[in-house]
Amino acid sequence: MLEYKQENIAEAVHLLLSQEKKCIAFYAPMGAGKTTLINALCKKLEVIDATSSPTFSIINEYATANDNMIVHMDWYRLKGEEDAINAGVEDYLQGKHYLFIEWPEIAEGLLPEDCCKCSIEILDEVTRKITIL
């Protein structure tokens, strides 16, 4: 468990990357900083593309400086597992690239068994608590 201020998310990034898992599912309410934390992870992993929330596209792919790929998914607009499958998420879930998923509870049954589950709790306007499940 880790508490961090939004302006100093380096500790949270370090904690998540130290889990040595390629899939990280982010459980948090709206406005908790899921996308902000994912953007910081992408920066640390040397993403060379512009990052943004895939709320409408569902899936964004980002290239890194060392020719890897990071996949950022936002399942908020999906209606369940069938909808996620129809959106093509299964193809990415089997890959060897980093996979960051917002709103995973929408289709939790599709998550890989070894997916790191990250819960973000809002403590106040600028402080968050991260729990790795």
N, CA, C and O atoms as a GROMACS GRO file, in nm:
protein
  532
    1MET      N    1   0.084  -0.117   0.000
    1MET     CA    2   0.000   0.000   0.000
    1MET      C    3   0.090   0.124   0.000
    1MET      O    4   0.194   0.126   0.064
    2LEU      N    5   0.047   0.226  -0.072
    2LEU     CA    6   0.126   0.348  -0.085
    2LEU      C    7   0.033   0.466  -0.094
    2LEU      O    8  -0.066   0.463  -0.167
    3GLU      N    9   0.065   0.571  -0.020
    3GLU     CA   10  -0.005   0.698  -0.036
    3GLU      C   11   0.088   0.792  -0.110
    3GLU      O   12   0.207   0.796  -0.081
    4TYR      N   13   0.035   0.868  -0.205
    4TYR     CA   14   0.118   0.961  -0.279
    4TYR      C   15   0.037   1.084  -0.317
    4TYR      O   16  -0.085   1.078  -0.329
    5LYS      N   17   0.106   1.194  -0.334
    5LYS     CA   18   0.045   1.318  -0.382
    5LYS      C   19   0.045   1.314  -0.534
    5LYS      O   20   0.139   1.262  -0.594
    6GLN      N   21  -0.057   1.367  -0.595
    6GLN     CA   22  -0.067   1.364  -0.741
    6GLN      C   23   0.055   1.425  -0.809
    6GLN      O   24   0.096   1.379  -0.916
    7GLU      N   25   0.114   1.528  -0.750
    7GLU     CA   26   0.228   1.592  -0.815
    7GLU      C   27   0.356   1.510  -0.803
    7GLU      O   28   0.456   1.543  -0.866
    8ASN      N   29   0.355   1.404  -0.722
    8ASN     CA   30   0.473   1.320  -0.705
    8ASN      C   31   0.434   1.173  -0.726
    8ASN      O   32   0.434   1.094  -0.632
    9ILE      N   33   0.402   1.138  -0.849
    9ILE     CA   34   0.356   1.002  -0.876
    9ILE      C   35   0.470   0.907  -0.909
    9ILE      O   36   0.444   0.791  -0.943
   10ALA      N   37   0.594   0.952  -0.901
   10ALA     CA   38   0.708   0.866  -0.931
   10ALA      C   39   0.709   0.741  -0.843
   10ALA      O   40   0.742   0.633  -0.890
   11GLU      N   41   0.673   0.756  -0.716
   11GLU     CA   42   0.669   0.640  -0.625
   11GLU      C   43   0.565   0.538  -0.672
   11GLU      O   44   0.590   0.417  -0.667
   12ALA      N   45   0.451   0.586  -0.715
   12ALA     CA   46   0.346   0.496  -0.762
   12ALA      C   47   0.392   0.423  -0.889
   12ALA      O   48   0.367   0.303  -0.904
   13VAL      N   49   0.456   0.495  -0.978
   13VAL     CA   50   0.508   0.434  -1.102
   13VAL      C   51   0.609   0.326  -1.067
   13VAL      O   52   0.605   0.216  -1.121
   14HIS      N   53   0.701   0.358  -0.976
   14HIS     CA   54   0.803   0.262  -0.935
   14HIS      C   55   0.738   0.138  -0.873
   14HIS      O   56   0.777   0.025  -0.904
   15LEU      N   57   0.639   0.158  -0.787
   15LEU     CA   58   0.570   0.047  -0.723
   15LEU      C   59   0.505  -0.045  -0.826
   15LEU      O   60   0.517  -0.167  -0.818
   16LEU      N   61   0.436   0.013  -0.922
   16LEU     CA   62   0.366  -0.068  -1.022
   16LEU      C   63   0.462  -0.143  -1.113
   16LEU      O   64   0.440  -0.260  -1.144
   17LEU      N   65   0.569  -0.076  -1.156
   17LEU     CA   66   0.663  -0.144  -1.246
   17LEU      C   67   0.745  -0.250  -1.172
   17LEU      O   68   0.795  -0.344  -1.234
   18SER      N   69   0.760  -0.236  -1.041
   18SER     CA   70   0.834  -0.335  -0.963
   18SER      C   71   0.757  -0.466  -0.950
   18SER      O   72   0.815  -0.567  -0.909
   19GLN      N   73   0.629  -0.467  -0.983
   19GLN     CA   74   0.548  -0.589  -0.976
   19GLN      C   75   0.589  -0.689  -1.084
   19GLN      O   76   0.554  -0.807  -1.076
   20GLU      N   77   0.662  -0.642  -1.184
   20GLU     CA   78   0.712  -0.725  -1.294
   20GLU      C   79   0.600  -0.799  -1.367
   20GLU      O   80   0.618  -0.912  -1.412
   21LYS      N   81   0.487  -0.736  -1.376
   21LYS     CA   82   0.375  -0.792  -1.453
   21LYS      C   83   0.346  -0.698  -1.567
   21LYS      O   84   0.357  -0.576  -1.552
   22LYS      N   85   0.309  -0.752  -1.681
   22LYS     CA   86   0.284  -0.672  -1.800
   22LYS      C   87   0.141  -0.617  -1.805
   22LYS      O   88   0.115  -0.519  -1.875
   23CYS      N   89   0.051  -0.680  -1.733
   23CYS     CA   90  -0.089  -0.636  -1.732
   23CYS      C   91  -0.119  -0.570  -1.597
   23CYS      O   92  -0.098  -0.630  -1.491
   24ILE      N   93  -0.170  -0.447  -1.602
   24ILE     CA   94  -0.210  -0.378  -1.480
   24ILE      C   95  -0.353  -0.326  -1.499
   24ILE      O   96  -0.380  -0.249  -1.591
   25ALA      N   97  -0.442  -0.370  -1.411
   25ALA     CA   98  -0.582  -0.328  -1.414
   25ALA      C   99  -0.602  -0.222  -1.305
   25ALA      O  100  -0.566  -0.244  -1.190
   26PHE      N  101  -0.659  -0.109  -1.343
   26PHE     CA  102  -0.676   0.005  -1.252
   26PHE      C  103  -0.820   0.017  -1.207
   26PHE      O  104  -0.909   0.048  -1.287
   27TYR      N  105  -0.844  -0.007  -1.078
   27TYR     CA  106  -0.975   0.004  -1.017
   27TYR      C  107  -0.980   0.136  -0.940
   27TYR      O  108  -0.904   0.155  -0.846
   28ALA      N  109  -1.067   0.225  -0.980
   28ALA     CA  110  -1.075   0.355  -0.913
   28ALA      C  111  -1.199   0.428  -0.961
   28ALA      O  112  -1.248   0.405  -1.071
   29PRO      N  113  -1.250   0.518  -0.877
   29PRO     CA  114  -1.365   0.599  -0.920
   29PRO      C  115  -1.322   0.704  -1.022
   29PRO      O  116  -1.203   0.732  -1.041
   30MET      N  117  -1.420   0.761  -1.086
   30MET     CA  118  -1.397   0.871  -1.181
   30MET      C  119  -1.319   0.982  -1.111
   30MET      O  120  -1.351   1.021  -0.999
   31GLY      N  121  -1.216   1.033  -1.178
   31GLY     CA  122  -1.139   1.144  -1.125
   31GLY      C  123  -1.029   1.106  -1.028
   31GLY      O  124  -0.966   1.195  -0.969
   32ALA      N  125  -1.004   0.978  -1.009
   32ALA     CA  126  -0.901   0.934  -0.913
   32ALA      C  127  -0.760   0.947  -0.968
   32ALA      O  128  -0.663   0.947  -0.892
   33GLY      N  129  -0.746   0.958  -1.099
   33GLY     CA  130  -0.614   0.973  -1.158
   33GLY      C  131  -0.563   0.852  -1.233
   33GLY      O  132  -0.442   0.836  -1.249
   34LYS      N  133  -0.652   0.766  -1.278
   34LYS     CA  134  -0.610   0.647  -1.353
   34LYS      C  135  -0.532   0.686  -1.478
   34LYS      O  136  -0.421   0.636  -1.500
   35THR      N  137  -0.587   0.773  -1.558
   35THR     CA  138  -0.521   0.813  -1.683
   35THR      C  139  -0.392   0.889  -1.654
   35THR      O  140  -0.293   0.870  -1.725
   36THR      N  141  -0.391   0.972  -1.553
   36THR     CA  142  -0.270   1.045  -1.515
   36THR      C  143  -0.159   0.948  -1.477
   36THR      O  144  -0.044   0.965  -1.519
   37LEU      N  145  -0.192   0.848  -1.398
   37LEU     CA  146  -0.093   0.748  -1.358
   37LEU      C  147  -0.046   0.666  -1.478
   37LEU      O  148   0.073   0.637  -1.490
   38ILE      N  149  -0.136   0.630  -1.567
   38ILE     CA  150  -0.098   0.555  -1.687
   38ILE      C  151  -0.008   0.640  -1.776
   38ILE      O  152   0.088   0.588  -1.833
   39ASN      N  153  -0.038   0.768  -1.789
   39ASN     CA  154   0.050   0.856  -1.868
   39ASN      C  155   0.190   0.860  -1.808
   39ASN      O  156   0.288   0.860  -1.882
   40ALA      N  157   0.201   0.862  -1.675
   40ALA     CA  158   0.332   0.861  -1.609
   40ALA      C  159   0.404   0.729  -1.633
   40ALA      O  160   0.526   0.727  -1.653
   41LEU      N  161   0.330   0.618  -1.630
   41LEU     CA  162   0.390   0.487  -1.660
   41LEU      C  163   0.442   0.485  -1.803
   41LEU      O  164   0.552   0.436  -1.829
   42CYS      N  165   0.364   0.538  -1.895
   42CYS     CA  166   0.406   0.543  -2.036
   42CYS      C  167   0.533   0.626  -2.052
   42CYS      O  168   0.622   0.588  -2.128
   43LYS      N  169   0.541   0.736  -1.984
   43LYS     CA  170   0.661   0.820  -1.991
   43LYS      C  171   0.782   0.742  -1.940
   43LYS      O  172   0.888   0.746  -2.002
   44LYS      N  173   0.767   0.673  -1.827
   44LYS     CA  174   0.877   0.594  -1.769
   44LYS      C  175   0.919   0.481  -1.864
   44LYS      O  176   1.036   0.445  -1.869
   45LEU      N  177   0.824   0.426  -1.937
   45LEU     CA  178   0.852   0.318  -2.032
   45LEU      C  179   0.894   0.370  -2.169
   45LEU      O  180   0.904   0.294  -2.265
   46GLU      N  181   0.920   0.500  -2.178
   46GLU     CA  182   0.973   0.567  -2.297
   46GLU      C  183   0.881   0.561  -2.418
   46GLU      O  184   0.925   0.534  -2.530
   47VAL      N  185   0.753   0.588  -2.394
   47VAL     CA  186   0.658   0.597  -2.505
   47VAL      C  187   0.694   0.719  -2.590
   47VAL      O  188   0.720   0.827  -2.536
   48ILE      N  189   0.696   0.701  -2.721
   48ILE     CA  190   0.729   0.812  -2.811
   48ILE      C  191   0.604   0.873  -2.875
   48ILE      O  192   0.612   0.979  -2.936
   49ASP      N  193   0.491   0.807  -2.862
   49ASP     CA  194   0.365   0.859  -2.915
   49ASP      C  195   0.298   0.948  -2.810
   49ASP      O  196   0.329   0.941  -2.692
   50ALA      N  197   0.205   1.030  -2.856
   50ALA     CA  198   0.123   1.108  -2.764
   50ALA      C  199   0.026   1.012  -2.695
   50ALA      O  200  -0.033   0.926  -2.760
   51THR      N  201   0.010   1.027  -2.564
   51THR     CA  202  -0.084   0.942  -2.491
   51THR      C  203  -0.211   1.021  -2.460
   51THR      O  204  -0.208   1.142  -2.442
   52SER      N  205  -0.321   0.948  -2.456
   52SER     CA  206  -0.449   1.010  -2.424
   52SER      C  207  -0.544   0.902  -2.375
   52SER      O  208  -0.518   0.783  -2.391
   53SER      N  209  -0.652   0.944  -2.315
   53SER     CA  210  -0.750   0.850  -2.265
   53SER      C  211  -0.825   0.785  -2.382
   53SER      O  212  -0.873   0.855  -2.471
   54PRO      N  213  -0.833   0.652  -2.382
   54PRO     CA  214  -0.907   0.583  -2.489
   54PRO      C  215  -1.055   0.564  -2.457
   54PRO      O  216  -1.114   0.462  -2.493
   55THR      N  217  -1.116   0.660  -2.389
   55THR     CA  218  -1.255   0.647  -2.349
   55THR      C  219  -1.347   0.617  -2.468
   55THR      O  220  -1.438   0.535  -2.457
   56PHE      N  221  -1.324   0.683  -2.580
   56PHE     CA  222  -1.411   0.662  -2.696
   56PHE      C  223  -1.357   0.559  -2.792
   56PHE      O  224  -1.435   0.488  -2.856
   57SER      N  225  -1.227   0.549  -2.804
   57SER     CA  226  -1.168   0.451  -2.897
   57SER      C  227  -1.157   0.313  -2.833
   57SER      O  228  -1.136   0.215  -2.905
   58ILE      N  229  -1.170   0.301  -2.702
   58ILE     CA  230  -1.159   0.180  -2.622
   58ILE      C  231  -1.013   0.134  -2.608
   58ILE      O  232  -0.970   0.097  -2.499
   59ILE      N  233  -0.937   0.135  -2.718
   59ILE     CA  234  -0.799   0.084  -2.717
   59ILE      C  235  -0.706   0.184  -2.786
   59ILE      O  236  -0.731   0.226  -2.899
   60ASN      N  237  -0.599   0.221  -2.717
   60ASN     CA  238  -0.491   0.300  -2.778
   60ASN      C  239  -0.363   0.219  -2.773
   60ASN      O  240  -0.334   0.152  -2.674
   61GLU      N  241  -0.286   0.224  -2.880
   61GLU     CA  242  -0.154   0.161  -2.884
   61GLU      C  243  -0.049   0.270  -2.888
   61GLU      O  244  -0.064   0.369  -2.959
   62TYR      N  245   0.058   0.251  -2.810
   62TYR     CA  246   0.168   0.346  -2.807
   62TYR      C  247   0.299   0.274  -2.835
   62TYR      O  248   0.325   0.167  -2.780
   63ALA      N  249   0.380   0.331  -2.921
   63ALA     CA  250   0.514   0.277  -2.949
   63ALA      C  251   0.612   0.334  -2.847
   63ALA      O  252   0.595   0.446  -2.798
   64THR      N  253   0.715   0.256  -2.816
   64THR     CA  254   0.819   0.302  -2.723
   64THR      C  255   0.951   0.320  -2.799
   64THR      O  256   0.965   0.275  -2.912
   65ALA      N  257   1.044   0.387  -2.735
   65ALA     CA  258   1.175   0.414  -2.795
   65ALA      C  259   1.252   0.286  -2.824
   65ALA      O  260   1.339   0.286  -2.911
   66ASN      N  261   1.222   0.178  -2.754
   66ASN     CA  262   1.293   0.052  -2.777
   66ASN      C  263   1.209  -0.049  -2.856
   66ASN      O  264   1.223  -0.170  -2.838
   67ASP      N  265   1.123   0.002  -2.942
   67ASP     CA  266   1.042  -0.079  -3.034
   67ASP      C  267   0.944  -0.174  -2.966
   67ASP      O  268   0.909  -0.277  -3.024
   68ASN      N  269   0.902  -0.143  -2.848
   68ASN     CA  270   0.797  -0.220  -2.783
   68ASN      C  271   0.664  -0.148  -2.804
   68ASN      O  272   0.659  -0.038  -2.858
   69MET      N  273   0.558  -0.213  -2.760
   69MET     CA  274   0.426  -0.153  -2.770
   69MET      C  275   0.359  -0.157  -2.634
   69MET      O  276   0.373  -0.253  -2.558
   70ILE      N  277   0.287  -0.051  -2.604
   70ILE     CA  278   0.205  -0.045  -2.483
   70ILE      C  279   0.061  -0.028  -2.529
   70ILE      O  280   0.031   0.053  -2.616
   71VAL      N  281  -0.028  -0.105  -2.468
   71VAL     CA  282  -0.170  -0.098  -2.500
   71VAL      C  283  -0.243  -0.040  -2.379
   71VAL      O  284  -0.228  -0.088  -2.267
   72HIS      N  285  -0.321   0.064  -2.404
   72HIS     CA  286  -0.399   0.133  -2.301
   72HIS      C  287  -0.546   0.115  -2.336
   72HIS      O  288  -0.591   0.159  -2.442
   73MET      N  289  -0.620   0.050  -2.248
   73MET     CA  290  -0.763   0.027  -2.272
   73MET      C  291  -0.847   0.098  -2.168
   73MET      O  292  -0.807   0.112  -2.052
   74ASP      N  293  -0.963   0.143  -2.209
   74ASP     CA  294  -1.060   0.203  -2.119
   74ASP      C  295  -1.193   0.133  -2.147
   74ASP      O  296  -1.253   0.151  -2.252
   75TRP      N  297  -1.237   0.053  -2.052
   75TRP     CA  298  -1.358  -0.028  -2.071
   75TRP      C  299  -1.484   0.040  -2.018
   75TRP      O  300  -1.588  -0.024  -2.009
   76TYR      N  301  -1.476   0.167  -1.984
   76TYR     CA  302  -1.588   0.239  -1.924
   76TYR      C  303  -1.715   0.233  -2.009
   76TYR      O  304  -1.824   0.217  -1.954
   77ARG      N  305  -1.703   0.244  -2.138
   77ARG     CA  306  -1.819   0.250  -2.228
   77ARG      C  307  -1.870   0.112  -2.269
   77ARG      O  308  -1.972   0.101  -2.338
   78LEU      N  309  -1.801   0.006  -2.229
   78LEU     CA  310  -1.843  -0.130  -2.264
   78LEU      C  311  -1.955  -0.175  -2.171
   78LEU      O  312  -1.967  -0.128  -2.058
   79LYS      N  313  -2.035  -0.268  -2.220
   79LYS     CA  314  -2.149  -0.315  -2.142
   79LYS      C  315  -2.127  -0.452  -2.080
   79LYS      O  316  -2.220  -0.508  -2.022
   80GLY      N  317  -2.008  -0.507  -2.091
   80GLY     CA  318  -1.980  -0.639  -2.034
   80GLY      C  319  -1.879  -0.714  -2.119
   80GLY      O  320  -1.820  -0.659  -2.212
   81GLU      N  321  -1.860  -0.841  -2.085
   81GLU     CA  322  -1.759  -0.922  -2.152
   81GLU      C  323  -1.784  -0.939  -2.302
   81GLU      O  324  -1.691  -0.929  -2.382
   82GLU      N  325  -1.908  -0.965  -2.339
   82GLU     CA  326  -1.939  -0.983  -2.482
   82GLU      C  327  -1.907  -0.856  -2.561
   82GLU      O  328  -1.850  -0.863  -2.671
   83ASP      N  329  -1.942  -0.743  -2.507
   83ASP     CA  330  -1.912  -0.615  -2.570
   83ASP      C  331  -1.760  -0.596  -2.582
   83ASP      O  332  -1.712  -0.547  -2.685
   84ALA      N  333  -1.686  -0.634  -2.479
   84ALA     CA  334  -1.539  -0.622  -2.482
   84ALA      C  335  -1.479  -0.713  -2.590
   84ALA      O  336  -1.388  -0.673  -2.662
   85ILE      N  337  -1.531  -0.834  -2.600
   85ILE     CA  338  -1.483  -0.928  -2.702
   85ILE      C  339  -1.511  -0.871  -2.841
   85ILE      O  340  -1.425  -0.877  -2.929
   86ASN      N  341  -1.630  -0.816  -2.860
   86ASN     CA  342  -1.666  -0.756  -2.989
   86ASN      C  343  -1.578  -0.635  -3.022
   86ASN      O  344  -1.558  -0.604  -3.140
   87ALA      N  345  -1.527  -0.567  -2.919
   87ALA     CA  346  -1.438  -0.451  -2.941
   87ALA      C  347  -1.295  -0.495  -2.972
   87ALA      O  348  -1.211  -0.412  -3.007
   88GLY      N  349  -1.266  -0.624  -2.958
   88GLY     CA  350  -1.134  -0.676  -2.993
   88GLY      C  351  -1.032  -0.680  -2.881
   88GLY      O  352  -0.912  -0.692  -2.907
   89VAL      N  353  -1.077  -0.671  -2.757
   89VAL     CA  354  -0.980  -0.667  -2.647
   89VAL      C  355  -0.908  -0.800  -2.626
   89VAL      O  356  -0.794  -0.801  -2.580
   90GLU      N  357  -0.971  -0.911  -2.658
   90GLU     CA  358  -0.909  -1.042  -2.636
   90GLU      C  359  -0.776  -1.057  -2.709
   90GLU      O  360  -0.683  -1.120  -2.657
   91ASP      N  361  -0.766  -1.002  -2.828
   91ASP     CA  362  -0.641  -1.012  -2.904
   91ASP      C  363  -0.525  -0.952  -2.827
   91ASP      O  364  -0.413  -1.004  -2.833
   92TYR      N  365  -0.550  -0.845  -2.755
   92TYR     CA  366  -0.444  -0.777  -2.679
   92TYR      C  367  -0.414  -0.847  -2.547
   92TYR      O  368  -0.301  -0.839  -2.498
   93LEU      N  369  -0.511  -0.914  -2.488
   93LEU     CA  370  -0.494  -0.975  -2.357
   93LEU      C  371  -0.395  -1.092  -2.359
   93LEU      O  372  -0.343  -1.130  -2.254
   94GLN      N  373  -0.370  -1.147  -2.474
   94GLN     CA  374  -0.278  -1.260  -2.486
   94GLN      C  375  -0.136  -1.218  -2.523
   94GLN      O  376  -0.046  -1.302  -2.530
   95GLY      N  377  -0.114  -1.090  -2.547
   95GLY     CA  378   0.015  -1.040  -2.594
   95GLY      C  379   0.121  -1.034  -2.484
   95GLY      O  380   0.093  -1.059  -2.367
   96LYS      N  381   0.242  -0.999  -2.525
   96LYS     CA  382   0.354  -0.989  -2.433
   96LYS      C  383   0.392  -0.844  -2.405
   96LYS      O  384   0.494  -0.817  -2.342
   97HIS      N  385   0.312  -0.751  -2.451
   97HIS     CA  386   0.338  -0.609  -2.432
   97HIS      C  387   0.273  -0.562  -2.301
   97HIS      O  388   0.191  -0.632  -2.243
   98TYR      N  389   0.311  -0.443  -2.256
   98TYR     CA  390   0.244  -0.386  -2.139
   98TYR      C  391   0.100  -0.356  -2.175
   98TYR      O  392   0.069  -0.311  -2.286
   99LEU      N  393   0.012  -0.382  -2.080
   99LEU     CA  394  -0.132  -0.364  -2.100
   99LEU      C  395  -0.186  -0.293  -1.977
   99LEU      O  396  -0.182  -0.346  -1.866
  100PHE      N  397  -0.239  -0.173  -1.996
  100PHE     CA  398  -0.297  -0.094  -1.888
  100PHE      C  399  -0.446  -0.081  -1.913
  100PHE      O  400  -0.488  -0.033  -2.019
  101ILE      N  401  -0.527  -0.123  -1.816
  101ILE     CA  402  -0.673  -0.128  -1.835
  101ILE      C  403  -0.744  -0.044  -1.730
  101ILE      O  404  -0.730  -0.067  -1.610
  102GLU      N  405  -0.821   0.054  -1.776
  102GLU     CA  406  -0.907   0.132  -1.688
  102GLU      C  407  -1.046   0.069  -1.688
  102GLU      O  408  -1.091   0.017  -1.791
  103TRP      N  409  -1.113   0.074  -1.576
  103TRP     CA  410  -1.247   0.019  -1.557
  103TRP      C  411  -1.252  -0.132  -1.588
  103TRP      O  412  -1.342  -0.175  -1.661
  104PRO      N  413  -1.159  -0.212  -1.534
  104PRO     CA  414  -1.157  -0.356  -1.565
  104PRO      C  415  -1.276  -0.432  -1.508
  104PRO      O  416  -1.307  -0.542  -1.555
  105GLU      N  417  -1.343  -0.375  -1.409
  105GLU     CA  418  -1.457  -0.445  -1.349
  105GLU      C  419  -1.571  -0.466  -1.449
  105GLU      O  420  -1.658  -0.549  -1.425
  106ILE      N  421  -1.571  -0.395  -1.559
  106ILE     CA  422  -1.675  -0.409  -1.662
  106ILE      C  423  -1.671  -0.548  -1.727
  106ILE      O  424  -1.775  -0.605  -1.760
  107ALA      N  425  -1.550  -0.603  -1.744
  107ALA     CA  426  -1.535  -0.735  -1.807
  107ALA      C  427  -1.423  -0.811  -1.737
  107ALA      O  428  -1.333  -0.865  -1.801
  108GLU      N  429  -1.430  -0.815  -1.605
  108GLU     CA  430  -1.322  -0.870  -1.524
  108GLU      C  431  -1.288  -1.016  -1.557
  108GLU      O  432  -1.173  -1.058  -1.541
  109GLY      N  433  -1.385  -1.091  -1.602
  109GLY     CA  434  -1.362  -1.231  -1.636
  109GLY      C  435  -1.264  -1.251  -1.752
  109GLY      O  436  -1.213  -1.362  -1.772
  110LEU      N  437  -1.238  -1.145  -1.827
  110LEU     CA  438  -1.145  -1.155  -1.940
  110LEU      C  439  -0.999  -1.128  -1.901
  110LEU      O  440  -0.908  -1.155  -1.979
  111LEU      N  441  -0.977  -1.075  -1.781
  111LEU     CA  442  -0.840  -1.040  -1.741
  111LEU      C  443  -0.752  -1.165  -1.732
  111LEU      O  444  -0.798  -1.269  -1.685
  112PRO      N  445  -0.627  -1.154  -1.776
  112PRO     CA  446  -0.534  -1.266  -1.758
  112PRO      C  447  -0.515  -1.296  -1.609
  112PRO      O  448  -0.524  -1.205  -1.526
  113GLU      N  449  -0.489  -1.422  -1.575
  113GLU     CA  450  -0.473  -1.461  -1.435
  113GLU      C  451  -0.362  -1.384  -1.365
  113GLU      O  452  -0.371  -1.355  -1.246
  114ASP      N  453  -0.257  -1.351  -1.439
  114ASP     CA  454  -0.141  -1.285  -1.378
  114ASP      C  455  -0.149  -1.132  -1.384
  114ASP      O  456  -0.048  -1.065  -1.365
  115CYS      N  457  -0.266  -1.079  -1.409
  115CYS     CA  458  -0.283  -0.934  -1.418
  115CYS      C  459  -0.273  -0.872  -1.278
  115CYS      O  460  -0.339  -0.916  -1.184
  116CYS      N  461  -0.191  -0.770  -1.266
  116CYS     CA  462  -0.175  -0.695  -1.142
  116CYS      C  463  -0.298  -0.606  -1.125
  116CYS      O  464  -0.337  -0.535  -1.218
  117LYS      N  465  -0.359  -0.611  -1.008
  117LYS     CA  466  -0.478  -0.529  -0.982
  117LYS      C  467  -0.438  -0.414  -0.891
  117LYS      O  468  -0.388  -0.434  -0.780
  118CYS      N  469  -0.461  -0.294  -0.939
  118CYS     CA  470  -0.422  -0.172  -0.869
  118CYS      C  471  -0.547  -0.094  -0.833
  118CYS      O  472  -0.622  -0.050  -0.921
  119SER      N  473  -0.569  -0.076  -0.704
  119SER     CA  474  -0.682   0.002  -0.657
  119SER      C  475  -0.632   0.140  -0.618
  119SER      O  476  -0.534   0.153  -0.544
  120ILE      N  477  -0.699   0.244  -0.667
  120ILE     CA  478  -0.664   0.382  -0.634
  120ILE      C  479  -0.781   0.442  -0.556
  120ILE      O  480  -0.895   0.443  -0.602
  121GLU      N  481  -0.750   0.490  -0.437
  121GLU     CA  482  -0.851   0.551  -0.352
  121GLU      C  483  -0.820   0.700  -0.336
  121GLU      O  484  -0.705   0.737  -0.312
  122ILE      N  485  -0.921   0.783  -0.348
  122ILE     CA  486  -0.905   0.927  -0.329
  122ILE      C  487  -0.910   0.956  -0.179
  122ILE      O  488  -1.010   0.928  -0.112
  123LEU      N  489  -0.800   1.013  -0.126
  123LEU     CA  490  -0.797   1.051   0.016
  123LEU      C  491  -0.836   1.197   0.035
  123LEU      O  492  -0.907   1.231   0.130
  124ASP      N  493  -0.788   1.282  -0.055
  124ASP     CA  494  -0.829   1.422  -0.057
  124ASP      C  495  -0.802   1.474  -0.198
  124ASP      O  496  -0.774   1.395  -0.288
  125GLU      N  497  -0.809   1.604  -0.218
  125GLU     CA  498  -0.795   1.661  -0.353
  125GLU      C  499  -0.667   1.622  -0.425
  125GLU      O  500  -0.667   1.606  -0.547
  126VAL      N  501  -0.557   1.605  -0.351
  126VAL     CA  502  -0.429   1.578  -0.415
  126VAL      C  503  -0.361   1.449  -0.368
  126VAL      O  504  -0.252   1.417  -0.415
  127THR      N  505  -0.422   1.376  -0.276
  127THR     CA  506  -0.358   1.256  -0.221
  127THR      C  507  -0.439   1.131  -0.260
  127THR      O  508  -0.561   1.127  -0.249
  128ARG      N  509  -0.364   1.031  -0.304
  128ARG     CA  510  -0.426   0.903  -0.343
  128ARG      C  511  -0.359   0.791  -0.266
  128ARG      O  512  -0.243   0.802  -0.226
  129LYS      N  513  -0.432   0.683  -0.244
  129LYS     CA  514  -0.376   0.563  -0.185
  129LYS      C  515  -0.384   0.452  -0.288
  129LYS      O  516  -0.491   0.425  -0.343
  130ILE      N  517  -0.271   0.389  -0.315
  130ILE     CA  518  -0.267   0.276  -0.409
  130ILE      C  519  -0.252   0.148  -0.330
  130ILE      O  520  -0.168   0.138  -0.240
  131THR      N  521  -0.334   0.052  -0.364
  131THR     CA  522  -0.323  -0.081  -0.306
  131THR      C  523  -0.308  -0.180  -0.421
  131THR      O  524  -0.387  -0.179  -0.516
  132ILE      N  525  -0.208  -0.264  -0.412
  132ILE     CA  526  -0.187  -0.369  -0.513
  132ILE      C  527  -0.256  -0.495  -0.461
  132ILE      O  528  -0.225  -0.544  -0.352
  133LEU      N  529  -0.349  -0.544  -0.538
  133LEU     CA  530  -0.427  -0.663  -0.499
  133LEU      C  531  -0.373  -0.787  -0.565
  133LEU      O  532  -0.425  -0.897  -0.543
   0.00000   0.00000   0.00000
